[in-house]
Amino acid sequence: MTSNKKIDIDDVKADNMTDKINTDNGVCAAGCRVPDMGQVYSGIGGQAVLEGMMMRNGAKYSVGVRKPDGTIEVMEDTYISMTDKYPICKAPFIRGIFSFVDSMVLGTKCLNYSATFIEDDPEDADKEPGKFEKWLDDTFGEKLEPVITGIVMFFSFALAMVLFVLFPAWVASFLKPFLPHESLLGFIEGIIRVTLFVIYIKIVSRTPDIARTFQYHGAEHKCINCVEHGLPLTVRNVAASSKEHKRCGTSFIVYVMLISILLFMVIRFDDIWLKLASRLVLIPVIAGISYEVLRIVGMYDNALTRLLFIPGMWMQGLTTSEPDDSEIEVAIAAVEKVFDWRKFEKDTFGIDFQENDAAGEQ
Protein backbone atom coordinates (compact mmCIF):
# COMPACT_ATOMS: atom_id res chain seq x y z
CA MET A 1 0.00 0.00 0.00
CA THR A 2 1.20 3.51 -0.76
CA SER A 3 0.45 6.53 1.34
CA ASN A 4 -0.98 9.82 0.11
CA LYS A 5 0.53 11.61 3.06
CA LYS A 6 1.02 15.30 2.32
CA ILE A 7 4.62 16.35 2.85
CA ASP A 8 6.68 19.45 2.30
CA ILE A 9 8.85 19.61 -0.79
CA ASP A 10 11.91 20.50 1.27
CA ASP A 11 11.60 17.19 3.13
CA VAL A 12 12.76 15.24 0.09
CA LYS A 13 16.21 15.93 -1.30
CA ALA A 14 18.32 14.10 -3.85
CA ASP A 15 22.05 13.79 -3.34
CA ASN A 16 22.75 11.56 -6.33
CA MET A 17 20.98 9.64 -9.07
CA THR A 18 21.13 6.30 -7.28
CA ASP A 19 19.63 7.53 -4.01
CA LYS A 20 16.93 10.02 -5.00
CA ILE A 21 14.40 8.54 -2.62
CA ASN A 22 15.63 6.36 0.20
CA THR A 23 13.44 3.34 -0.43
CA ASP A 24 14.92 1.11 2.26
CA ASN A 25 11.91 -0.82 3.54
CA GLY A 26 9.77 1.24 1.17
CA VAL A 27 10.05 4.50 3.15
CA CYS A 28 11.16 7.78 1.58
CA ALA A 29 13.24 10.43 3.32
CA ALA A 30 10.12 12.32 4.36
CA GLY A 31 8.62 9.29 6.06
CA CYS A 32 6.05 8.52 3.35
CA ARG A 33 5.73 4.95 2.11
CA VAL A 34 6.54 4.60 -1.60
CA PRO A 35 6.94 1.63 -3.95
CA ASP A 36 10.42 0.93 -5.26
CA MET A 37 9.42 1.47 -8.90
CA GLY A 38 12.63 2.82 -10.40
CA GLN A 39 12.05 5.18 -13.28
CA VAL A 40 8.41 5.54 -14.36
CA TYR A 41 7.45 6.79 -17.82
CA SER A 42 5.78 10.23 -17.67
CA GLY A 43 5.10 10.87 -21.36
CA ILE A 44 6.82 14.26 -21.45
CA GLY A 45 9.75 15.21 -23.64
CA GLY A 46 11.57 18.29 -24.78
CA GLN A 47 14.33 19.98 -26.68
CA ALA A 48 16.93 22.61 -25.90
CA VAL A 49 16.59 25.94 -27.70
CA LEU A 50 18.60 29.17 -27.64
CA GLU A 51 18.91 30.22 -23.99
CA GLY A 52 16.07 27.95 -22.99
CA MET A 53 14.09 24.79 -23.40
CA MET A 54 10.94 23.45 -25.03
CA MET A 55 8.84 20.94 -23.12
CA ARG A 56 6.02 18.94 -24.68
CA ASN A 57 3.20 17.01 -23.04
CA GLY A 58 0.78 15.54 -25.57
CA ALA A 59 -0.56 18.32 -27.78
CA LYS A 60 0.60 21.03 -25.36
CA TYR A 61 4.08 22.49 -25.48
CA SER A 62 5.90 25.34 -23.80
CA VAL A 63 9.09 27.25 -24.47
CA GLY A 64 10.99 28.82 -21.58
CA VAL A 65 13.67 31.37 -22.41
CA ARG A 66 16.05 33.37 -20.23
CA LYS A 67 15.76 36.91 -21.58
CA PRO A 68 18.73 39.31 -21.77
CA ASP A 69 17.39 41.19 -18.72
CA GLY A 70 17.56 37.98 -16.66
CA THR A 71 13.83 37.29 -16.44
CA ILE A 72 12.21 34.08 -17.67
CA GLU A 73 9.66 34.18 -20.48
CA VAL A 74 7.46 31.10 -20.89
CA MET A 75 4.99 30.68 -23.74
CA GLU A 76 2.43 27.91 -24.14
CA ASP A 77 0.81 26.65 -27.32
CA THR A 78 -0.51 23.48 -28.93
CA TYR A 79 0.85 21.36 -31.76
CA ILE A 80 -1.23 18.60 -33.31
CA SER A 81 1.15 15.94 -34.57
CA MET A 82 0.59 13.88 -37.69
CA THR A 83 0.17 10.78 -35.54
CA ASP A 84 -2.75 12.50 -33.80
CA LYS A 85 -4.28 13.82 -37.02
CA TYR A 86 -4.05 10.57 -38.95
CA PRO A 87 -4.45 7.27 -37.03
CA ILE A 88 -2.60 5.35 -39.75
CA CYS A 89 0.54 7.28 -38.79
CA LYS A 90 0.50 5.52 -35.40
CA ALA A 91 1.20 2.12 -36.93
CA PRO A 92 4.40 0.51 -35.62
CA PHE A 93 7.53 1.01 -37.72
CA ILE A 94 6.05 3.95 -39.63
CA ARG A 95 5.14 6.14 -36.65
CA GLY A 96 8.82 6.82 -36.10
CA ILE A 97 9.09 8.52 -39.50
CA PHE A 98 6.20 10.88 -38.77
CA SER A 99 7.39 11.51 -35.23
CA PHE A 100 10.78 12.53 -36.61
CA VAL A 101 9.14 14.97 -39.04
CA ASP A 102 6.98 16.38 -36.24
CA SER A 103 10.00 16.89 -34.02
CA MET A 104 11.83 18.67 -36.84
CA VAL A 105 8.90 21.01 -37.55
CA LEU A 106 8.11 21.82 -33.92
CA GLY A 107 11.77 22.01 -32.95
CA THR A 108 12.54 24.53 -35.69
CA LYS A 109 9.50 26.59 -34.73
CA CYS A 110 10.63 26.71 -31.10
CA LEU A 111 14.20 27.59 -32.09
CA ASN A 112 12.89 30.48 -34.16
CA TYR A 113 10.82 31.68 -31.21
CA SER A 114 13.78 31.57 -28.83
CA ALA A 115 15.92 33.45 -31.37
CA THR A 116 13.57 36.45 -31.16
CA PHE A 117 14.90 37.14 -27.64
CA ILE A 118 18.51 37.35 -28.77
CA GLU A 119 19.58 40.99 -28.73
CA ASP A 120 20.39 42.39 -32.16
CA ASP A 121 23.52 44.37 -32.86
CA PRO A 122 22.58 48.09 -32.50
CA GLU A 123 24.40 48.83 -35.74
CA ASP A 124 22.33 46.23 -37.60
CA ALA A 125 19.10 47.67 -36.21
CA ASP A 126 19.81 51.02 -37.89
CA LYS A 127 20.47 49.47 -41.29
CA GLU A 128 17.87 49.63 -44.03
CA PRO A 129 16.73 46.21 -45.32
CA GLY A 130 18.34 45.25 -48.62
CA LYS A 131 16.54 44.79 -51.92
CA PHE A 132 16.44 41.02 -51.53
CA GLU A 133 14.96 41.29 -48.01
CA LYS A 134 12.33 43.73 -49.27
CA TRP A 135 11.48 41.40 -52.17
CA LEU A 136 11.05 38.46 -49.79
CA ASP A 137 8.82 40.50 -47.50
CA ASP A 138 6.71 41.82 -50.37
CA THR A 139 6.40 38.39 -52.01
CA PHE A 140 5.61 36.21 -49.00
CA GLY A 141 4.34 38.66 -46.39
CA GLU A 142 3.27 36.85 -43.22
CA LYS A 143 4.19 33.51 -44.81
CA LEU A 144 7.86 34.49 -44.98
CA GLU A 145 8.84 32.82 -41.69
CA PRO A 146 7.38 29.36 -42.50
CA VAL A 147 8.88 29.57 -46.00
CA ILE A 148 12.35 30.32 -44.62
CA THR A 149 11.89 27.61 -41.99
CA GLY A 150 11.02 25.09 -44.69
CA ILE A 151 14.04 26.06 -46.80
CA VAL A 152 16.39 25.82 -43.82
CA MET A 153 14.98 22.41 -42.84
CA PHE A 154 15.34 21.11 -46.40
CA PHE A 155 18.96 22.16 -46.82
CA SER A 156 19.90 21.06 -43.29
CA PHE A 157 18.41 17.62 -43.92
CA ALA A 158 20.05 17.39 -47.36
CA LEU A 159 23.45 18.33 -45.92
CA ALA A 160 23.07 15.73 -43.16
CA MET A 161 22.21 13.06 -45.75
CA VAL A 162 25.30 13.86 -47.81
CA LEU A 163 27.69 14.09 -44.87
CA PHE A 164 26.46 11.24 -42.66
CA VAL A 165 24.81 8.84 -45.12
CA LEU A 166 26.31 9.09 -48.62
CA PHE A 167 29.86 10.21 -47.83
CA PRO A 168 30.71 7.27 -45.50
CA ALA A 169 29.38 4.78 -48.08
CA TRP A 170 31.43 6.42 -50.83
CA VAL A 171 34.66 6.45 -48.77
CA ALA A 172 34.20 2.85 -47.62
CA SER A 173 33.80 1.66 -51.23
CA PHE A 174 37.49 2.42 -51.89
CA LEU A 175 38.48 -0.12 -49.24
CA LYS A 176 36.69 -3.04 -50.89
CA PRO A 177 39.81 -4.49 -52.64
CA PHE A 178 41.63 -4.68 -49.30
CA LEU A 179 38.96 -6.54 -47.33
CA PRO A 180 38.72 -10.35 -47.05
CA HIS A 181 34.92 -10.24 -46.73
CA GLU A 182 32.62 -7.79 -48.49
CA SER A 183 30.31 -7.70 -45.47
CA LEU A 184 33.02 -5.81 -43.59
CA LEU A 185 32.32 -2.82 -45.83
CA GLY A 186 29.07 -2.18 -43.99
CA PHE A 187 30.89 -2.29 -40.66
CA ILE A 188 33.64 0.09 -41.79
CA GLU A 189 31.04 2.40 -43.32
CA GLY A 190 29.29 2.53 -39.96
CA ILE A 191 32.54 3.27 -38.11
CA ILE A 192 33.21 6.16 -40.52
CA ARG A 193 29.68 7.45 -39.97
CA VAL A 194 29.96 7.36 -36.17
CA THR A 195 33.41 8.98 -36.29
CA LEU A 196 32.15 11.83 -38.48
CA PHE A 197 29.23 12.43 -36.14
CA VAL A 198 31.47 12.54 -33.06
CA ILE A 199 33.88 14.94 -34.79
CA TYR A 200 30.97 17.15 -35.84
CA ILE A 201 29.59 17.30 -32.29
CA LYS A 202 33.05 18.03 -30.90
CA ILE A 203 33.52 20.93 -33.33
CA VAL A 204 30.12 22.60 -32.87
CA SER A 205 30.30 22.23 -29.08
CA ARG A 206 33.24 24.65 -29.06
CA THR A 207 30.98 27.57 -30.02
CA PRO A 208 29.58 29.38 -26.93
CA ASP A 209 25.94 29.29 -28.09
CA ILE A 210 25.99 25.55 -28.78
CA ALA A 211 27.83 24.88 -25.52
CA ARG A 212 25.04 26.63 -23.59
CA THR A 213 22.43 24.79 -25.65
CA PHE A 214 24.02 21.52 -24.55
CA GLN A 215 23.69 22.72 -20.94
CA TYR A 216 19.98 23.36 -21.46
CA HIS A 217 19.80 19.91 -23.07
CA GLY A 218 21.19 18.52 -19.83
CA ALA A 219 18.66 20.55 -17.81
CA GLU A 220 15.82 19.11 -19.88
CA HIS A 221 16.93 15.54 -19.15
CA LYS A 222 17.48 16.29 -15.48
CA CYS A 223 13.96 17.67 -15.05
CA ILE A 224 12.37 14.61 -16.64
CA ASN A 225 14.58 12.21 -14.68
CA CYS A 226 13.73 14.06 -11.48
CA VAL A 227 9.95 13.65 -11.74
CA GLU A 228 10.17 10.14 -13.22
CA HIS A 229 12.07 9.02 -10.11
CA GLY A 230 9.44 10.42 -7.74
CA LEU A 231 11.20 13.61 -6.62
CA PRO A 232 9.73 17.09 -6.23
CA LEU A 233 10.83 19.41 -9.01
CA THR A 234 13.25 21.73 -7.21
CA VAL A 235 16.54 23.20 -8.36
CA ARG A 236 18.47 21.03 -5.91
CA ASN A 237 16.78 17.79 -6.94
CA VAL A 238 17.04 18.55 -10.65
CA ALA A 239 20.74 19.39 -10.30
CA ALA A 240 21.33 16.02 -8.60
CA SER A 241 19.55 14.08 -11.35
CA SER A 242 21.21 12.45 -14.35
CA LYS A 243 21.77 14.51 -17.50
CA GLU A 244 21.30 11.41 -19.65
CA HIS A 245 17.82 10.17 -20.54
CA LYS A 246 16.61 7.08 -22.36
CA ARG A 247 14.20 8.86 -24.74
CA CYS A 248 16.71 11.42 -25.99
CA GLY A 249 16.91 12.16 -29.72
CA THR A 250 20.66 11.58 -29.51
CA SER A 251 19.96 7.95 -28.62
CA PHE A 252 17.67 7.75 -31.65
CA ILE A 253 20.54 8.87 -33.89
CA VAL A 254 22.83 6.29 -32.28
CA TYR A 255 20.30 3.51 -32.90
CA VAL A 256 19.99 4.66 -36.52
CA MET A 257 23.75 4.37 -36.97
CA LEU A 258 24.03 0.99 -35.23
CA ILE A 259 21.07 -0.57 -37.04
CA SER A 260 22.40 0.73 -40.36
CA ILE A 261 25.65 -1.14 -39.70
CA LEU A 262 23.79 -4.44 -39.27
CA LEU A 263 21.55 -3.82 -42.27
CA PHE A 264 24.27 -2.73 -44.68
CA MET A 265 26.48 -5.67 -43.75
CA VAL A 266 23.74 -7.84 -45.28
CA ILE A 267 22.42 -5.61 -48.10
CA ARG A 268 25.28 -5.15 -50.56
CA PHE A 269 25.62 -3.71 -54.07
CA ASP A 270 28.64 -3.76 -56.35
CA ASP A 271 27.55 -0.67 -58.25
CA ILE A 272 28.39 2.48 -56.28
CA TRP A 273 25.28 4.35 -57.49
CA LEU A 274 22.99 1.52 -56.43
CA LYS A 275 24.78 1.43 -53.10
CA LEU A 276 24.27 5.16 -52.53
CA ALA A 277 20.65 4.96 -53.65
CA SER A 278 19.99 2.07 -51.27
CA ARG A 279 21.29 4.17 -48.36
CA LEU A 280 18.73 6.88 -49.09
CA VAL A 281 15.84 4.51 -49.81
CA LEU A 282 16.39 2.54 -46.59
CA ILE A 283 16.53 5.61 -44.32
CA PRO A 284 12.78 5.42 -43.50
CA VAL A 285 13.10 1.70 -42.73
CA ILE A 286 16.05 2.23 -40.41
CA ALA A 287 14.37 5.23 -38.76
CA GLY A 288 11.22 3.20 -38.16
CA ILE A 289 13.11 0.35 -36.50
CA SER A 290 15.23 2.77 -34.45
CA TYR A 291 12.17 4.57 -33.15
CA GLU A 292 10.63 1.32 -31.93
CA VAL A 293 13.85 0.47 -30.08
CA LEU A 294 13.94 3.97 -28.55
CA ARG A 295 10.29 3.66 -27.55
CA ILE A 296 10.85 0.33 -25.78
CA VAL A 297 13.99 1.57 -24.02
CA GLY A 298 12.22 4.75 -22.91
CA MET A 299 9.02 3.15 -21.63
CA TYR A 300 10.43 0.19 -19.70
CA ASP A 301 13.09 -0.04 -17.02
CA ASN A 302 14.70 -3.47 -16.88
CA ALA A 303 18.06 -5.12 -17.45
CA LEU A 304 17.60 -5.34 -21.24
CA THR A 305 16.54 -1.72 -21.73
CA ARG A 306 19.36 -0.50 -19.50
CA LEU A 307 21.79 -2.48 -21.67
CA LEU A 308 20.33 -1.04 -24.88
CA PHE A 309 20.60 2.45 -23.39
CA ILE A 310 24.38 2.26 -22.94
CA PRO A 311 25.39 3.40 -26.49
CA GLY A 312 22.95 6.32 -26.34
CA MET A 313 24.18 7.27 -22.87
CA TRP A 314 27.76 7.39 -24.13
CA MET A 315 26.82 9.66 -27.02
CA GLN A 316 24.72 11.89 -24.76
CA GLY A 317 27.93 12.54 -22.89
CA LEU A 318 28.83 14.69 -25.91
CA THR A 319 25.48 16.41 -26.48
CA THR A 320 24.62 17.26 -22.86
CA SER A 321 26.49 19.27 -20.24
CA GLU A 322 25.90 20.07 -16.59
CA PRO A 323 23.59 23.11 -16.35
CA ASP A 324 23.85 25.87 -13.77
CA ASP A 325 21.02 26.83 -11.43
CA SER A 326 19.76 29.64 -13.67
CA GLU A 327 19.37 27.21 -16.58
CA ILE A 328 17.62 24.69 -14.35
CA GLU A 329 15.15 27.39 -13.29
CA VAL A 330 14.22 27.98 -16.93
CA ALA A 331 13.77 24.25 -17.48
CA ILE A 332 11.53 23.90 -14.41
CA ALA A 333 9.40 26.84 -15.56
CA ALA A 334 8.92 25.19 -18.97
CA VAL A 335 7.99 21.84 -17.41
CA GLU A 336 5.47 23.31 -14.96
CA LYS A 337 3.73 25.21 -17.74
CA VAL A 338 2.50 22.01 -19.40
CA PHE A 339 2.94 19.21 -16.86
CA ASP A 340 1.41 18.77 -13.41
CA TRP A 341 4.27 16.87 -11.81
CA ARG A 342 2.61 16.90 -8.37
CA LYS A 343 -0.40 15.01 -9.72
CA PHE A 344 1.89 12.61 -11.60
CA GLU A 345 3.91 11.79 -8.49
CA LYS A 346 0.79 11.48 -6.34
CA ASP A 347 -0.82 9.08 -8.81
CA THR A 348 2.39 7.15 -9.48
CA PHE A 349 4.33 7.13 -6.22
CA GLY A 350 1.56 7.92 -3.73
CA ILE A 351 3.30 11.08 -2.53
CA ASP A 352 1.22 14.25 -2.15
CA PHE A 353 3.68 17.14 -2.10
CA GLN A 354 2.53 20.44 -0.67
CA GLU A 355 1.97 23.28 -3.12
CA ASN A 356 5.19 25.28 -3.23
CA ASP A 357 7.06 27.27 -5.80
CA ALA A 358 9.40 24.48 -6.86
CA ALA A 359 11.54 26.72 -9.02
CA GLY A 360 12.33 28.84 -6.02
CA GLU A 361 13.20 25.98 -3.69
CA GLN A 362 16.87 25.17 -3.24
N, C-alpha and C positions, 0 to 999 in steps of 0.2 A: 504494500500500500504506500502511496506517496501522500505527502502532506501539502495542503495549500496554505500553510502558515505564512502570514505576511511578515516579511523581514525587510530591514533597511538595506539599501544598496551597498552602503559602506561596510556592511557585515561580511560581504563576500569579496575576497581579493584573489587575484591570480598572480603567483610568483613565477610560474613557468608553464609551458604548454602541457607538461605531463602531470601537473598537479593543480589544475584550474579549480576543481571542486574536490575537497578531500572526501572521497567516497568510502573511506574505511568504515565497514559495517553499514554502509548506505547512508551516512550522515554527512551533510555538507558543513562548511566552516561556520555557518550561521546557526547550526543546530536543526536545520530542516532535513527531513528524510527524503532522499532523492534516489532514483534508480541509476545504477552504473551503466549508462547507455552509450558511452563514448560520444562520437560525433553524430548528430542527428540532422538529416537533410531539412533545410528551411525553405528552399525554393527561390531564394534571392540570389542575385548576381550583379556584377557591376563592371566598370571599366574606369581606368584613370583617364583624366582629361588634363588640360593645361591648368595648373594651380588648383586642381580639385578632383572630384570623382563623381561618376554617374552610378546610381544604384537603381536596379530594376526589380520590381515585384509584380509578376503577372503583366497586366497591361499598363500598370503605373510605373513611371520612372521619375527620378529626381536627379538634378545636377547641383552639387554644392561646389562653390568656387570661393577661394580666398581673394578678396578684392585688394587692389593696391593700397587702400586705406586701412587694411587689416581686418575689416569686417567680413562676415561670411554671408554670401548670397546663395539662397537655395530656391530653385524653381522646381515646379512639379507639373507633369504633363502625362499624356497617355500615348501609347504606341501599340497599335493593333498589328501583331505579327502575321505573316502569311500562314503560319500553322494554325492561328486562330481564325483567320478569314476562310481558309479552305481546308476542311477536314482531311482531304487526301494528302495534304502536306505533312500530316502527323504520322504517316506510315513509316515504320522502321526502315532504316537505311536510306530513306530519301529525306526524312525530316532534318537530318544534319545539314544537307545542302541549303535548305531554306532558312534554317536557323543561322547558318553562316552569313547568308545574304542579309538577313534581318540585323544581325550584329554589326555588319559593315555599315548599313544605312543609318541605324540609330547611333552607332558610335561616331560616325562622321558628323551627324547632326549635333551631337553633344559637344564634340570637339570645336565645331564652329561657334557654338554658343559660348563656350568657355573662352574662346579667343577674343570675344567682344569685350572682355574685361581687361585685356592686356593694354597697357597704356601705349598710345601711339607716340612716335617721335614728334615733338612740337614743330620741327621744321617740315615734316611731311604733312602735318595738318594744315599748314599755310599754303601748300602747293595746289595749284589748279589741276583737276583731273585731266589726263591726256586724252587725245582723240579716240584712242582705242577704248579707254574706259567709258567715255561718253557714248560711244557706239554700242557697247555692251549694255549700258544702262537704258539707252533709248530702244534697243532691239528687244530686250528681254524684260525690262521693268522689274516687277516684283518676283518674277520667275528666275532672276539672275542667280540668286544664291543656290537654288536646287540644281540649276544647269551647271554651275561651276563645281558643285559638290559631285555631280555625276561624272563630269570630266576628270576630276581629280581621282575619284574612285577607280575609273576605268584605267587610267594610265598607271596608277599605283598597282593595281592588280596585274596589269600586263607586264610591268617591270618585274614584279615578284615572280611571275611565271617564267620569264626569260632567265632571271638570275638563279632561282632556286629549283626550277624544274627542268628546263631545256639545257642550260649551260652544263650542269653536272653530267647529264646523259651524253652530251657532245664530247666533253673532256674524257669521260670514261671510255668512250669508243676507241680512242687512240691506244688504249692499253690492251685491247683484245688480243693482239699477236703474242703478248708476253704472258698470258694467263693459261694455266693448264686446263681450266674448266670455264666455259663461257658463262656459267651461272654466277661466277665470282664478279662479273661485270656489274650486276645489280647491287651486290654488296658494296663494291668500291664506289659506285655511283651514289649510294646512300651516304657513305662516309664523306664524300666530297660535299654533298648537300648539307649535312649536319655541320661540317667544318665551316662552310660559307655562312651559314646562319649564325653560328657562334661568333665568327669574326665580325659580321654585320652588327650584332647586338653589342659587342665590345666597342666598336667604333662609335655608334650613335650614343652609347651611354656616357661618352666623354663630354657631350654637349650639356651645358647646365640645365636647359629646359627639359631634356629627356631624362637627365639624372633625377630631377625633382618629380617628373612623371612616374618614374620607377618607384620613388618613395610613396607617392599616392597609390600606386599599384599595390605596394605592400600594405598600406593602410586599409585598402579595400578588403584584402584577404584577411587581415587581422580582425576587422569588424565582423565578418561573416563567421570566422572561426570562433570568435568570442561568444556570439549568441548560440552557435550550433553546439557548443560545449556547455551550455547552461549557465553562462555568466552574465551578470548585468553589464550593460554597454557603457562602461566608463573609460576614461582615458587610460587609467592605470591598467585595467583588465585588457583593453585592446592592445596596449603596448606590450603586454606580457604574452600575447597570443602569437601563433606562428604566422609568418608572412607568406607561407606557401599554402595553396589550397587545391583540392583535388579537381574542382570544376574550372580551373583557370584555362583561358584560351591558349596560353603557352603550352600547356599539356596537350591540348588538341593538336597543335602544330607538331609537337614531338611524336604523337601517335601517327599523324599523317606521314612523317618521315620514316618511322620504323616500319609501318605497314607497307609503305611503298618499297622498302628494301626487300621484304618477303615476296611481294607480288612481282617485282621486276626481276627477281632471281629465277622466277618460273616463266614469265612471259618475255620471250626474247625475239628480236628481229635482227636479221643481218643488215637490212637496208637502213641507213641512218635516218632517212626521212620518215620511214614507217616507225622507227623507234621513237623519234621525237613526237610524232603524231599520237602514238599510243600513250605517251606520258600525259599529253593534254586531255585525251579522250577519257582516260581512267581517273582523272582528278576527282570527278563527282563520286565515283565508286569508292575510292580511297577515303574521301571526306565522309561519306556515309558510314563506312565501317568505323572510322576513327571517332565519329560522334557517338556511336553506340557504345564504344569502349569507354569514352569519357563519361557518358551518362551512367553507366554501371559503376564505374569507379567513384563518381561523385555522389551517388545515391546510397551506396552500401559501404559499411565499414567492417571489413573482415580481413583475414590474412591475405586472401587473393587480391583484393582491391588495393590493399596497402602495398603489395608487391608491384602491382601494375602502376602505382603512383610514383614509384621511385624515379624513373626517367624524367617524368614531368617535374618532379620536385627538384632534381638536379638543374634542369634548364631554368626553372623559376628562380634559382639562385642568381641568374644573370639578369632577369627582367623585373625583379623586385628588390627593393632596398628598405632598410629600417627607416620608418617615418619619424618625424619629431612630433611633439605634442600638438603643435598648431595644425599639422596636417591630419592628425588623428581626429581633432575636433571637427574639421571639415567633413571627414568621412562619416563620423557619427551623425552629424546634422543631415547628411544625405540619406543615411539609412533610416533615421527616425521619421523622415518626411513620408516614406512610402511603406514602412514596415513596423508593425507593432510588436517589438521584440518582447515586451513584458507579457503580452497575451501568448506569444509563441512559447516562452519558457514556462509559463503557468500551465499551459495545455500539455507541454511535452515533458517537463521535468517536475511538475507539481510545485513549483516555487512561485509565490506571489510577491514580487518585489514591490516595495512602496514607490509611489509616484515621486520621482525626483528628477532634477535636471541632470541626466547622465553625462552630458557633454561637459558639465561644469564640475563633476566629481573627479577627484584625483585619487 
